[in-house]
Each structure stands twice: as structure tokens, then as C-alpha cells.
Amino acid sequence: MKRSLLSRWWWPTWLRSAHDIDVRIASTVGARRLARFCVHAKDLPAYRFVDLYRAADAWCRRGETVRIESEHASETLNAILHASPSRWVSRRITGAVRKPWAVGPGEEAFLPADSFWLNRAAQGWTVLRVEHIPLQDSARLEVAAEDAGAAQSCVEDITAAATVGSIYRNRIIGLSIDAGIKDEYGDVERPECLRVLFRREEAVRDDDIIIDDEVRTVLWRNVVDLHHRRALLTTHGVPLRRGVLLYGPPGTGKTFACRYLCGKLPETTRLIVAGNALLQVKSVFNLARMLQPALVILEDVDLVFSARQITLYSSVLGELLDQMDGLRPFEEIGVILTTNAIDRLEAAIKDRPGRISQCVYLGPPGDVLRGRYLRRHLRDYDGSELDIDGLIRASRGATQAFLKEWVHRAVQIAVERLDDPAQLLALHNSDFDGALREMRRFSEGSTGKIIGFHEA
């Protein structure tokens, strides 16, 4: 293959110009000084890229700084500073692609995938680089300085600042797993990776959550008040490690109760974990430790952490037990687990004091709570002609989810009477009777069980 005269990376160093990243750095810092530079590097998960980038940029404001955006994915900073350019790799400064990164619910920041900072302060020159590496799904921080201790200290300072100022701190975040991709030969094209996603805060007012007063008190003391009074409790020797298990049939408000609790802890990082993200227990708790004070919510845990005799994920179950046992008494991390099938749940989780401090049963509401729940969902409609007591009797054994759907179905039936959209909608008991007949028409099996109803 002939070397093209236009391919500048074939040219000897003395013919190349400051349009090349290594020449630019050498001409700024000084070639003789640069030869003595040593490099320290640290890799973090890709979701930490924004944290690293912002922390590095803030660190460089302490002195005179030259910033360069240029992608050199095939070479480390050490190779760029100390190795001769490869015949196959260009070091020409070409700019870097700016990728969108989530920095909040519905918010994005476009940041370069590869950036260099040449910083001169009282201690001398420092070269920093923050790079996103897609193949490894990681964010890399590299720091070069004449003094090895100074380079290491810089890495530690930036990493610590990235943690303290993390974009995820005091937010509600959800975790998910992106499956890895392999080519036809079995080589990994994209590794399996943990995704950290922002969730919008859905305000749940006190009068929106309709639960028994005793249940509300227990949840408040073991979750909300525990976080609000953590400094005082620590002073009096009360451990902050607390596990709460919410259990009961589907549709009885476990997830809604978690939303309510999340809204009461704005100065706490709230991690919501469900589905295949439950398999990444170690990563979940590492993230919680980094962002504490934190509340970890593990939903439908019986899907993964069922009894060890029947679970397909014994190693993950063992990891959860280790992580819950490994929480130090005064780490500011609370854990909430939810399940629809407590009988399937591993006994070492639910029956071991210190892992679970409080079990809370959320079942179908009684007559009083059903009345409150129906009135809550009927407050936006004209229900002046309704016999609420009759609806309460007809719905005995119904879950909260069923009651909500029942109201919506009755409204849908009532709307069919309207000829004019501006006409006032008034609900009648007959609308609810028709909705109930329709909802139970295709009941389960020969028992006639209605979905969303349980033993009263």
C-alpha cells in the first residue's frame, strides 16, 4: 500500500503541526517537561460520564486552561503523550461528536465524547482527559502530571467531586438492564450494561393516598421520619439501616404507597428497581452507597428472590443477603421490598430481623376505606344522585385498583348518554351496575372469581 502525501499521520513529527493532538499538547506544555509526565486513569460506568465531565471542567477553573475537543478512541492518553503515532491512526484534531446525555427528567446536555484540558496552576501543568468508551460502556478519566502524587490526587479529587455533585443525587431514578449483543462468532459487540434513568416526581398528596391510619403511621416512622431525623437518631445510637416489606394481593396500593413515600423525601436519592434490574443487586447497592442518603425500592421481589428451593437465581439471592447484611448500622440507606406473594419469598429475607425490620400488609380496603376511595375518585364528577352506601356494599372485597377502574368504566357508560359534549354528566347507580356486570362477565374459571376481588 502506498502512503498518500495527504495522509499527515505518515509524516515525521517535525513535519506535523499543532493540528495534531500530541503536537498541540507538547507545544503548550513543553516537550522536555512532557517526557516526564506519568498518567493515572480511572474507569467508571458510562452513566457517570456527565458527572466526570463536569467535575473535570470545574477542577480546571482553578488556573489557566486550554480545552480541546477531539476524538482519539484508539489511543490512551499515555500513548498520545509518549508513543510515536501509529501508521494506522491519525492524531489530527478533528473535533468530537457531541452526544445527548440525560441530566434530569426530560432534560439533556450535549457533551463531547472526548475532551482534553491543559491546565496550568501553581503546581505546574496537568493534562486531563474525559472520554466515553462505547465498546466498554464506560467513562474514563485520565490525568497526566510531572509528579505522580499530583496526578493521583487530581484523579481522587475529581472523582470525589463527581460523586458529591452527581446529577442523580436527591432524584428519583429507575434502573434497567440493556442486553448485550454478540456477533455471529460469539464476540461481544456491546456488553450488557446498567442504565440509570431519571423518573419524574409524581406528587402524591396526603389526601390522595387512602390507607389505614395505623399503616400510614408505621410507614412514616420506618421510612420518612427515619430519614428526616437521621442525625438525631444517630446521636442516640439508633441504627439507620431499616428494611420494610410491603406485601398483599395485586392492586392494593403497594406501588402507590412507594410513590407517596418518595414524594416525602426530596433530600434523599430514591432508586426504584424492578424486572431484570433486580439481577444487578451489587450495582444497585453500590449506587445507593455512593448517593446516600438513599432509599432503595425493590419491586415484586418474589420474581427473583423466591425460596432457595425453587429460585433460578440462587447466586443473586445470596448477593442480596450479603448486601443487606453488609449495610453498616449508620449508613443512610433504607430498603423497601414489595411482593404479591409473600409465601414464595425466601425466608432468610422476610423472617430475619436486621434484614426486614417491619412487614406491612396492604390488602383490599374495608367498608370505610372503600367509601373514602370511591369519594376520592368521584370528586371530579356529579355524583349527587349516587347511593354511595350501595356502591360500598356492592364492592366488598374489591381492591383499590378495581375500584378505580370501576369508576372509569361507569363514567364511560354514562358518557354514552350524552348527545352534546358540553352537556353536564351525572352519574347514576345504574352506570355502576352495568360496569360491574361487564367487568365480571368473563370471570375466572368455574369459581366465578372476579379479577380484582378478594375474600372480604
C-alpha positions as CSV (number, residue, x, y, z in Angstrom):
1,M,0.0,0.0,0.0
2,K,1.4,3.5,-0.9
3,R,1.5,6.2,1.6
4,S,-0.6,9.2,0.5
5,L,1.1,12.6,0.8
6,L,-2.3,13.8,2.1
7,S,-2.2,11.4,5.0
8,R,-0.5,13.6,7.5
9,W,-0.1,11.0,10.2
10,W,2.6,9.3,8.0
11,W,4.7,12.4,8.3
12,P,7.6,12.6,10.8
13,T,7.0,14.6,14.0
14,W,8.9,17.7,12.8
15,L,6.6,18.0,9.7
16,R,3.4,17.7,11.7
17,S,1.8,20.8,13.1
18,A,-0.3,21.9,16.1
19,H,-3.3,20.5,14.2
20,D,-2.3,17.2,15.8
21,I,-3.3,16.5,19.4
22,D,0.2,15.3,20.6
23,V,1.9,18.2,19.0
24,R,-0.6,20.7,20.4
25,I,0.0,19.3,23.9
26,A,3.7,19.2,23.6
27,S,3.9,22.8,22.2
28,T,1.7,24.0,25.1
29,V,3.3,22.1,28.0
30,G,6.8,21.8,26.6
31,A,8.2,18.6,25.0
32,R,11.0,18.2,27.6
33,R,8.7,18.5,30.5
34,L,6.0,16.3,28.9
35,A,8.5,13.4,28.7
36,R,8.5,13.2,32.5
37,F,4.7,13.1,32.8
38,C,3.0,10.0,34.2
39,V,-0.6,9.1,33.7
40,H,-3.2,7.9,36.2
41,A,-6.5,6.6,34.9
42,K,-9.9,5.6,36.3
43,D,-12.8,3.9,34.6
44,L,-16.4,4.3,35.8
45,P,-19.7,3.1,34.4
46,A,-21.0,5.1,31.4
47,Y,-23.8,6.7,33.4
48,R,-21.1,8.6,35.3
49,F,-19.8,10.4,32.2
50,V,-21.7,13.7,32.9
51,D,-20.5,13.7,36.5
52,L,-16.9,13.2,35.5
53,Y,-17.0,15.7,32.7
54,R,-18.5,18.5,34.9
55,A,-16.1,17.7,37.8
56,A,-13.1,17.8,35.5
57,D,-14.2,21.1,33.9
58,A,-14.8,22.6,37.3
59,W,-11.4,21.5,38.6
60,C,-9.6,23.2,35.7
61,R,-11.2,26.6,36.5
62,R,-8.5,27.0,39.2
63,G,-5.9,28.1,36.7
64,E,-5.2,28.9,33.1
65,T,-6.7,26.2,30.9
66,V,-6.8,25.2,27.2
67,R,-9.6,22.9,26.3
68,I,-9.5,20.7,23.2
69,E,-12.4,18.5,21.9
70,S,-11.0,15.8,19.7
71,E,-11.7,12.0,19.4
72,H,-8.9,9.6,19.7
73,A,-10.7,6.4,20.7
74,S,-7.9,4.0,19.6
75,E,-5.2,5.5,21.9
76,T,-4.9,6.1,25.6
77,L,-3.6,9.4,26.9
78,N,-0.3,7.7,27.8
79,A,0.2,6.6,24.2
80,I,-0.7,10.0,22.9
81,L,1.9,11.7,25.2
82,H,4.7,9.1,24.9
83,A,4.4,6.8,21.9
84,S,5.1,7.5,18.3
85,P,2.0,7.8,16.1
86,S,0.8,4.6,14.6
87,R,0.7,4.4,10.8
88,W,-2.9,3.4,11.1
89,V,-4.1,6.1,13.5
90,S,-4.5,9.8,12.9
91,R,-3.8,12.2,15.7
92,R,-5.3,15.1,13.8
93,I,-7.6,17.3,15.9
94,T,-10.9,16.9,14.2
95,G,-13.4,17.9,16.9
96,A,-15.6,15.5,18.9
97,V,-19.2,14.4,18.3
98,R,-21.4,15.9,21.0
99,K,-23.8,13.3,22.3
100,P,-27.0,13.9,24.3
101,W,-26.9,12.9,27.9
102,A,-29.8,12.9,30.3
103,V,-29.2,15.3,33.2
104,G,-32.7,15.3,34.6
105,P,-36.3,14.2,33.8
106,G,-36.8,15.4,30.2
107,E,-33.5,17.4,30.3
108,E,-30.5,16.7,28.1
109,A,-27.0,18.2,27.8
110,F,-24.9,17.7,24.6
111,L,-21.3,17.0,25.7
112,P,-18.3,16.0,23.6
113,A,-17.4,12.3,23.7
114,D,-13.7,13.0,24.1
115,S,-12.2,16.1,25.7
116,F,-8.7,17.3,26.8
117,W,-7.8,20.0,29.3
118,L,-4.3,21.5,29.5
119,N,-4.3,23.2,32.9
120,R,-1.5,25.4,34.4
121,A,-1.8,26.2,38.1
122,A,0.6,26.9,40.9
123,Q,1.7,23.2,41.0
124,G,2.6,23.2,37.3
125,W,1.0,21.7,34.2
126,T,-1.7,19.0,34.3
127,V,-3.3,17.2,31.3
128,L,-6.8,15.8,31.8
129,R,-8.9,13.8,29.6
130,V,-12.6,12.6,29.9
131,E,-13.7,10.1,27.3
132,H,-16.8,7.9,26.7
133,I,-15.9,4.4,25.5
134,P,-18.9,2.8,23.9
135,L,-17.4,-0.6,23.4
136,Q,-16.8,-1.0,27.1
137,D,-19.8,1.2,28.0
138,S,-17.6,3.2,30.4
139,A,-16.4,6.7,31.2
140,R,-12.7,7.1,31.6
141,L,-10.8,9.8,33.4
142,E,-7.1,10.2,32.6
143,V,-4.8,12.6,34.3
144,A,-1.1,13.3,33.5
145,A,1.4,15.4,35.6
146,E,5.1,15.5,36.2
147,D,4.5,14.4,39.8
148,A,2.8,11.0,40.2
149,G,1.3,12.1,43.5
150,A,-0.2,15.2,42.0
151,A,-1.8,13.1,39.2
152,Q,-3.2,10.6,41.6
153,S,-4.5,13.4,43.9
154,C,-6.2,15.0,40.9
155,V,-8.0,11.8,39.9
156,E,-9.2,11.4,43.5
157,D,-10.3,15.0,43.8
158,I,-12.3,14.9,40.5
159,T,-13.9,11.5,41.3
160,A,-14.9,12.7,44.8
161,A,-16.4,16.0,43.3
162,A,-18.2,13.9,40.7
163,T,-19.8,11.9,43.4
164,V,-20.8,14.9,45.6
165,G,-22.2,16.8,42.7
166,S,-23.7,13.9,40.9
167,I,-26.7,14.6,38.6
168,Y,-28.5,11.7,40.3
169,R,-28.2,12.9,43.8
170,N,-31.6,13.6,45.5
171,R,-33.5,12.5,42.4
172,I,-35.9,9.6,41.7
173,I,-34.1,7.2,39.4
174,G,-35.0,3.9,37.8
175,L,-32.6,1.2,36.9
176,S,-32.8,-1.1,33.8
177,I,-30.5,-3.5,32.0
178,D,-29.6,-3.3,28.3
179,A,-28.9,-6.7,27.0
180,G,-25.5,-7.3,25.4
181,I,-25.1,-8.0,21.7
182,K,-22.8,-10.7,20.2
183,D,-21.9,-11.2,16.6
184,E,-22.2,-14.4,14.7
185,Y,-18.9,-15.6,16.1
186,G,-19.8,-15.0,19.7
187,D,-17.7,-11.9,20.1
188,V,-19.2,-9.2,22.2
189,E,-20.2,-6.2,20.1
190,R,-21.9,-4.4,23.0
191,P,-21.7,-5.5,26.7
192,E,-24.7,-5.9,29.0
193,C,-24.9,-2.6,30.9
194,L,-26.8,-1.0,33.7
195,R,-28.9,2.1,32.7
196,V,-29.8,4.8,35.2
197,L,-32.9,6.7,34.1
198,F,-34.5,9.7,35.6
199,R,-38.1,9.4,36.7
200,R,-40.4,12.4,37.1
201,E,-41.6,13.1,40.6
202,E,-45.3,12.5,40.8
203,A,-46.6,14.4,43.7
204,V,-49.0,12.3,45.9
205,R,-50.8,14.5,48.4
206,D,-51.7,13.2,51.9
207,D,-55.4,13.0,50.9
208,D,-54.6,11.1,47.7
209,I,-53.3,8.1,49.5
210,I,-56.1,6.3,51.2
211,I,-54.7,3.7,53.6
212,D,-55.4,2.7,57.2
213,D,-54.1,5.3,59.7
214,E,-52.1,2.7,61.6
215,V,-50.4,1.6,58.3
216,R,-49.6,5.2,57.5
217,T,-48.1,5.8,60.9
218,V,-45.9,2.7,60.6
219,L,-44.7,3.7,57.1
220,W,-43.9,7.2,58.2
221,R,-41.9,6.1,61.3
222,N,-39.9,3.4,59.5
223,V,-39.2,5.3,56.2
224,V,-39.9,9.1,56.2
225,D,-39.2,10.1,59.8
226,L,-36.2,7.8,59.9
227,H,-34.6,9.9,57.2
228,H,-35.7,13.2,58.5
229,R,-34.3,12.6,62.0
230,R,-31.2,10.6,60.9
231,A,-28.7,13.0,62.7
232,L,-30.7,12.9,65.9
233,L,-31.2,9.1,65.8
234,T,-27.5,8.5,65.1
235,T,-26.6,10.6,68.2
236,H,-28.9,8.4,70.3
237,G,-27.5,5.2,68.8
238,V,-30.5,4.2,66.7
239,P,-29.3,2.4,63.5
240,L,-30.4,4.0,60.3
241,R,-30.4,0.6,58.4
242,R,-34.0,-0.3,58.1
243,G,-35.8,-2.8,55.8
244,V,-39.6,-2.6,55.2
245,L,-41.6,-5.3,53.3
246,L,-44.9,-4.4,51.8
247,Y,-47.0,-7.4,50.9
248,G,-50.5,-8.2,49.8
249,P,-52.6,-9.0,46.7
250,P,-52.1,-7.2,43.4
251,G,-53.8,-3.9,43.1
252,T,-53.8,-3.0,46.8
253,G,-51.6,0.1,46.6
254,K,-48.1,-1.1,47.3
255,T,-46.6,0.8,44.3
256,F,-48.7,3.9,45.1
257,A,-47.5,3.8,48.7
258,C,-43.9,3.8,47.4
259,R,-44.7,6.8,45.2
260,Y,-46.2,8.6,48.2
261,L,-43.1,7.9,50.3
262,C,-40.7,9.0,47.5
263,G,-42.5,12.4,47.4
264,K,-41.9,12.9,51.1
265,L,-38.1,12.5,50.8
266,P,-36.9,15.3,48.4
267,E,-33.4,15.4,50.0
268,T,-32.9,11.6,49.5
269,T,-31.9,9.7,46.4
270,R,-34.6,7.2,45.6
271,L,-33.8,4.2,43.5
272,I,-36.6,2.2,42.0
273,V,-35.6,-1.3,40.9
274,A,-37.8,-3.8,39.1
275,G,-37.7,-6.5,36.4
276,N,-34.3,-7.6,35.2
277,A,-32.5,-4.8,37.1
278,L,-33.2,-6.9,40.3
279,L,-30.4,-9.2,39.0
280,Q,-27.8,-6.4,39.4
281,V,-28.0,-6.3,43.2
282,K,-24.4,-5.3,43.8
283,S,-24.5,-2.4,41.3
284,V,-27.8,-1.2,42.9
285,F,-26.3,-1.1,46.4
286,N,-23.1,0.4,45.2
287,L,-25.1,3.2,43.6
288,A,-27.1,3.7,46.8
289,R,-23.9,3.9,48.9
290,M,-22.5,6.5,46.5
291,L,-25.6,8.7,46.6
292,Q,-26.7,8.2,50.2
293,P,-28.8,9.2,51.9
294,A,-30.7,6.8,49.7
295,L,-33.9,4.8,49.6
296,V,-33.8,1.6,47.6
297,I,-37.2,0.2,46.4
298,L,-37.1,-3.3,45.1
299,E,-40.4,-4.2,43.4
300,D,-42.0,-7.6,43.0
301,V,-39.0,-9.3,44.7
302,D,-40.7,-12.7,44.7
303,L,-39.9,-12.9,40.9
304,V,-36.2,-13.2,41.7
305,F,-35.8,-13.7,45.4
306,S,-38.2,-16.6,45.9
307,A,-37.4,-19.5,48.3
308,R,-34.0,-21.0,47.6
309,Q,-35.6,-24.4,46.9
310,I,-37.3,-23.0,43.8
311,T,-35.4,-19.9,42.7
312,L,-33.5,-19.9,39.5
313,Y,-31.3,-17.1,40.8
314,S,-29.6,-18.5,43.8
315,S,-26.4,-16.5,43.3
316,V,-28.4,-13.3,43.0
317,L,-30.3,-14.2,46.2
318,G,-27.1,-14.8,48.0
319,E,-25.8,-11.4,46.8
320,L,-28.9,-9.6,48.1
321,L,-28.5,-11.3,51.6
322,D,-24.8,-10.2,51.6
323,Q,-25.6,-6.7,50.6
324,M,-28.4,-6.3,53.2
325,D,-26.1,-7.8,55.9
326,G,-23.2,-5.6,54.7
327,L,-25.1,-2.3,55.3
328,R,-23.4,-0.7,58.3
329,P,-25.7,0.4,61.1
330,F,-25.3,4.1,60.4
331,E,-25.2,4.0,56.6
332,E,-28.0,6.2,55.4
333,I,-29.7,3.6,53.2
334,G,-33.3,2.4,53.6
335,V,-34.7,-0.6,51.7
336,I,-38.3,-1.2,50.8
337,L,-39.3,-4.5,49.2
338,T,-42.7,-5.2,47.7
339,T,-44.3,-8.6,46.8
340,N,-47.7,-10.0,45.8
341,A,-46.7,-13.5,47.0
342,I,-45.0,-13.4,50.4
343,D,-45.3,-17.2,50.7
344,R,-42.9,-17.5,47.8
345,L,-40.4,-15.2,49.2
346,E,-37.1,-16.6,50.7
347,A,-37.5,-17.0,54.4
348,A,-34.0,-15.6,55.1
349,I,-35.3,-12.3,53.8
350,K,-38.7,-11.9,55.4
351,D,-38.0,-13.8,58.7
352,R,-34.6,-12.5,59.6
353,P,-34.6,-9.4,62.0
354,G,-32.0,-6.9,60.8
355,R,-32.8,-7.5,57.2
356,I,-36.5,-6.7,57.4
357,S,-37.4,-4.6,60.4
358,Q,-41.1,-4.2,59.5
359,C,-43.6,-6.1,57.5
360,V,-46.7,-4.2,56.3
361,Y,-49.8,-5.9,54.9
362,L,-51.7,-3.9,52.3
363,G,-55.0,-5.7,51.5
364,P,-58.4,-4.9,50.0
365,P,-59.9,-1.9,51.8
366,G,-62.7,-2.3,54.3
367,D,-66.0,-0.5,54.1
368,V,-64.8,2.8,55.5
369,L,-61.7,3.0,53.2
370,R,-63.7,1.9,50.2
371,G,-66.1,4.8,50.8
372,R,-63.2,7.2,51.1
373,Y,-61.6,5.7,48.0
374,L,-64.8,6.0,45.9
375,R,-65.5,9.6,47.0
376,R,-61.9,10.5,46.1
377,H,-62.3,9.2,42.5
378,L,-65.8,10.7,42.2
379,R,-64.9,14.2,43.3
380,D,-64.5,15.4,39.7
381,Y,-67.9,14.1,38.7
382,D,-71.5,14.9,39.5
383,G,-72.4,12.1,41.9
384,S,-75.3,13.8,43.7
385,E,-77.7,11.1,42.6
386,L,-75.5,8.2,43.7
387,D,-76.2,5.8,46.6
388,I,-72.6,5.6,47.9
389,D,-73.6,3.2,50.6
390,G,-75.0,0.8,48.0
391,L,-71.7,1.1,46.0
392,I,-69.7,0.3,49.1
393,R,-71.8,-2.8,49.7
394,A,-71.6,-4.0,46.1
395,S,-67.8,-3.6,46.0
396,R,-67.0,-5.6,49.2
397,G,-63.7,-7.5,48.6
398,A,-62.6,-5.2,45.7
399,T,-59.1,-3.9,45.5
400,Q,-58.1,-0.2,45.1
401,A,-57.1,-0.9,41.5
402,F,-60.5,-2.4,40.8
403,L,-62.4,0.5,42.4
404,K,-60.5,3.0,40.2
405,E,-61.3,1.0,37.0
406,W,-64.9,0.6,38.2
407,V,-65.4,4.4,38.4
408,H,-63.8,4.9,35.0
409,R,-66.0,2.2,33.4
410,A,-69.1,3.7,34.9
411,V,-68.1,7.2,33.6
412,Q,-67.6,5.7,30.2
413,I,-71.1,4.1,30.2
414,A,-72.6,7.4,31.4
415,V,-70.9,9.4,28.6
416,E,-72.7,7.2,26.1
417,R,-75.9,9.0,27.1
418,L,-74.6,12.4,26.1
419,D,-75.5,14.0,22.8
420,D,-73.6,17.2,23.4
421,P,-70.0,17.3,24.8
422,A,-71.0,20.4,26.8
423,Q,-73.9,18.6,28.4
424,L,-73.5,18.0,32.2
425,L,-72.5,14.5,33.1
426,A,-74.4,13.0,36.0
427,L,-73.6,9.5,37.3
428,H,-76.3,7.0,38.4
429,N,-76.0,3.8,40.3
430,S,-77.2,2.0,37.1
431,D,-74.0,3.1,35.5
432,F,-72.0,1.3,38.2
433,D,-74.3,-1.8,38.0
434,G,-73.7,-2.0,34.2
435,A,-70.0,-1.6,34.7
436,L,-69.9,-4.3,37.4
437,R,-71.8,-6.8,35.2
438,E,-69.5,-6.1,32.3
439,M,-66.3,-6.4,34.4
440,R,-67.4,-9.8,35.9
441,R,-68.9,-11.2,32.6
442,F,-65.7,-13.1,31.8
443,S,-64.8,-14.2,35.3
444,E,-62.0,-16.7,36.0
445,G,-62.9,-20.4,35.6
446,S,-65.8,-22.2,37.2
447,T,-65.4,-20.4,40.5
448,G,-66.8,-17.1,39.1
449,K,-63.9,-15.2,40.8
450,I,-63.8,-11.6,39.6
451,I,-60.4,-10.2,38.8
452,G,-59.5,-7.6,41.4
453,F,-61.8,-9.1,44.1
454,H,-60.5,-11.0,47.1
455,E,-62.0,-12.5,50.2
456,A,-63.8,-9.8,52.1
